[in-house]
């Protein structure tokens, strides 16, 4: 299961990114937990300089803009592939 975090205060752009992420998860049937990180110190811990930010399995994949659904889909697929390959290496 993936962990997807939306970093941001809850502005319109952050909400839009959350909608995109949730839609990609739903459309692809991916098992993922989508979390909102809204506390400033928690956001700053990731070292991003502008929001919204998107983190998948603790890897920052985007910040400071709203990525397209196709981009999010690619990042989710990449994260799933990384997770699968790490399981097969054990």
GIFEN-V138938 format. One record per helix or strand. SS is the DSSP state (hx for helix, st for strand). FROM is the first residue (numbers start at 1). TO is the last residue. If there is no record, write none. Layout:
BEGIN
[[SS,FROM,TO] [SS,FROM,TO]]
END
This chain:
BEGIN
[[st,2,7] [hx,12,28] [st,32,37] [hx,40,44] [st,53,56] [st,59,63] [hx,69,88]]
END
